[in-house]
């Protein structure tokens, strides 16, 4: 007959056996776990493929080619604009530092041919990104300008001389209280805004 004391003793012995066997394992052994992949993820080598890659055997099974040593990946923006004799080419890359606006003023010119189409696109982009501060007509009277003083009036004499490089650089890196927009607006769209700002400079 199994008594209460025998049951307790049997449970205690089973508990000791379980504890003893668990202590015999190394400290790095996680034991039996639920969903082990969540605890022990497989570390994959970059560019490698799990299944055998029979296409790129010459490249040791790499799923992608390694970039050339010492290079940095850059977005591939549009590089040609216009048609026929008006066709222009530009890499659309911009590496002039934020504190070198003078260089931008001297060396940058708008690679996009001025046209009604690009003016309309520039106006749309200006309305989207600029008018809340600079105002719909560039007078510096946007709703945000009521709180941020010093927003320029493009048609004022002091700002009529801003050239392509100056405007593009300020859109890219910001100036004063104006935040940079280089991460929000592609170079192509920045140049279209530059075109439209020139129109606003005329009053």
N, C-alpha and C positions, 0 to 999 in steps of 0.2 A: 504494500500500500504506500502510495506517494504522499508524504506529509508536506505540510506548508514549509517546514524547515528544509526538506530535501529540494523542493522547488527553488527556493531562494538560493541554496547552495549551488544548484545546477546553473542557474542564471549567472551567479557570480563567477563560476568557473568559465562559462562561455565568454563572459565579458573580459576576463583576464586573458583568455586565449586570443581574442580579437585584438586587444590592446598590445599584447606581446608580439603578435605577428606583424602588426603595423609598425612597431618600433624597430623591427629588424631591417626595414628598408632604408636606403640612403636618403639623405635630406633633399636630394633633387628629384626624388620620385613623388609624383603627385598622387599616386594611387589610382583607384578607379573613380573617374569623374563623369558627370553627365555632359554630353556634347563637348568632347575633348578639343575639337577644333577651335572652340571659343577661348580655350585656355592656352593652347599650344598652336598658334597659327604657323603655317608654313611660310618661311621667308623666301621669296622668289628673287632671283637675280634680275636686275633690269635688262630689258631687251631680250630675255630668254623666253622660250616657249615651252610649256609643260609637255605637250605632245611632240613627238619627233617632227622636226621641220625638214621636209625633203626638198624644199624649193631653194633655200639659201644654204646649201651644204658648203659652198665655198666660204661662207662667212661663219662657219662653225655653228650653224643652226640658229643664228641670231634672227629674231623676228623683225628687227629694225636695224638699219645701218647706224653705227656710231657717228656722231657729228665730228667734223674735222677738229683736231686738237687746237684749243685756244680760241675757238669761235663761240659766239653767243647767238642764240636763236632770236630772230626778230620777226614781227608780223610782216606779211607780204602785202602791202597796200598797193592800190592801183599805181601804175607807173607811166601811163600814157593818157593824154587828154586831147580832145579835138580830132579833126579829120583833115586830110589833105595837107595843104600848105600851113594850116593853123595847128597842126599836130605838134604837141610838146611832150617831152619826156622828163620825168623827175622821180627820184628814188623815194621821195616822201619820208625819208628818215631825218630825224632832227636830234642832233647831239650837242647843240650849243647850250652851255650851262646857264642856269637861271640868272646868275649875276653878270652875264655878258650880253646884255641887251644891245650894246653898241655894235657888237659883231653882227648880230642879227639885222640891225638897221642897215649895215653896209653891204652885206653879202646876199641877203634873201630877196628874191623876187617871186611873185606869184606864178606858179607853173601852169595854172588853169586859165584858159582863154576866157576873157570876159564876154558874156552873152546874156540874152534875156533868160535863158534856161538856168544858167548858173546863178544869176541874180535872184531869180525866184526861189531857187533852192537855198541860197544864202539867206534870203529874207525869212524863210521858214525856220532855218536853223537858228538864226538870230532871235526870232520870236520865242523859240523853245528854250534857248540857253542864256540869252543876254537881256531880253527886254524887261525882265522883272527888276533889274537894277538900272539899266541904261535907258529904259523907256522905249516905246514903240518907234519913236522918231529919232532916237539917239540924243535926246536933250538932257539925259541924266535925271529924268523925272519918273523913273519906275517906282512901284510901290515899296520895294526894298530900300531905294535911295532915300526915302523919308526917314529911315533909321540909320543908314550908313551914309554919312555925309562925305562929300568929296568925289562923287561919281561924275566923270567928265561929260561935258556937252560937246559932242563931236563936231558940231558946226561952229564952235568958238574958235577964234584965231589960233589960240594956243594948241589946239588939237587937230587943226586942219593939215598940219605938216606930218602927222604920223604916217609913215610909209608901210609897205607890205611887211617888211621884217619886224618892225616895231609891234604892229598889231598881232601878227602871228605869234611872236615871242610872248606877249602878254597873255594871249589866250592860252598858250601852252603852260606857262609857268606862273601866271598870276602877277599881280603887282599891287603893293599897298594892301588894302583890305580885300581886293579881288582875289578869290581863290583860284588855283590852277585848274584848268579844264582839259589838260592833255590826256588824262586817263579816260575822259568821258567822250571826247570828240575826236574822230579820226583826223589825220593830217589833211586829207582831201576835204573834209567838211570844214575844217578850220580855215582853209584857203577860200572856200566859198563865203564864209562869214566875213573874211577880210574884204572881199569884193563888195559885199553889201555895206560894210562900214564905210568904205570909200564913198559910196553913194550918199550915206547919211552925212558925211563930212561936207558935202556940197550944200547942205541946208534944205 
